[in-house]
Amino acid sequence: MEFEGKITDGMTGIYPCYWKDADGNEQKLFATQFESHHAREAFPCIDEPEAKAVFELTLITQDNVELLSNTPMQSQERMAYEEWRIKYSKNAPIQDTSFSILQTSFKPTPKMSTYLLAFVTGNLHKKSAKTKSGVDVNVWATTVQPAESLDFALDVATRSIEYFEDYFGVPYPLPKADHVALPDFSSGAMENWGLITYRERVLLDYPGQTSQGIREYIALVVAHETSHQWFGNLVTMRWWDDLWLNESFANMMEYQAVDAMFPDWHVWNQFIASEGLAAFRRDATYGVQSVHVDVHHPDEISTLFDGSIVYAKGGRLLYMLKNYIGEAAFQKGLSEYFKNTPTQILPVMIYGQR
Ligand SMILES: [Zn+2]
């Protein structure tokens, strides 16, 4: 099937991010934002969370950029533009050009929803680490960002995987985890499987400049997105009406992980004092949405992401549940649930009943 889509500035589908390098030259990188239903802007698909598939992505780009997707690279082939045109894209314009083309294929993804597919390409640099279990963790930013601004997120990202592997008793499902700071980004961060994207200010820590409050926020967001690699990515809501199960679990787990990593920050106080109060305040409004919301049309999805309800109030419901059944039973239940996830057999794993 042939398909042609447009790259637009709307920060959904495939979109450009604009920035300036150290010499003040205009630079561009390309990124994706497919949640909730924007994969369809990039390729034809059944663009609903229940319709999971294995993706084998090939990108054709200019040859001097970094290329990232959900899985590690499988192969790369460099060729002259004309050779590429004849071989793959006879409809592309004939150009008198010396630039070469890079064709990059990525390893097959796990079976997953379209909204989690992602790629990023551009002039990026990184810092890397490895978890105890051997997962490669990388934090990326445009080359104009100082290398030391990546260190804090790298530490939290690495330790978050270790924490959740230990807590859930289920290994991180991919060989690598990339975290990328994008100059243009519509929300805070996005949990694409193995390629998490962020707004720069919620990933980069400038030593001596970034406040303690922002560092705590960075740690919470990195832990939140890392927990989604299990909640949401490994097990997925069937339809957007149960989005709260993704976000409320991730909301609670971000505090749990950060509290384990930085006990002297006392982040559970914040869970109550800041987000807890926000949830109460919103919940006192007449006609406020419930935690679970019926969704009849894709255009309704973006209205669901109410931080005070779908994240904070739902996170509190789960926290109450955890306290009611006890920490040990809660942990064991989650672990059993992940271990018995038949993602390898069935096309979809559901949370509860639709
Ligand atoms: Zn989330």
Boltz pocket constraint, residues with backbone or C-beta under 6 A from the ligand:
constraints:
  - pocket:
      binder: B
      contacts: [[A, 191], [A, 224], [A, 225], [A, 228], [A, 246], [A, 247], [A, 250]]
      max_distance: 6.0
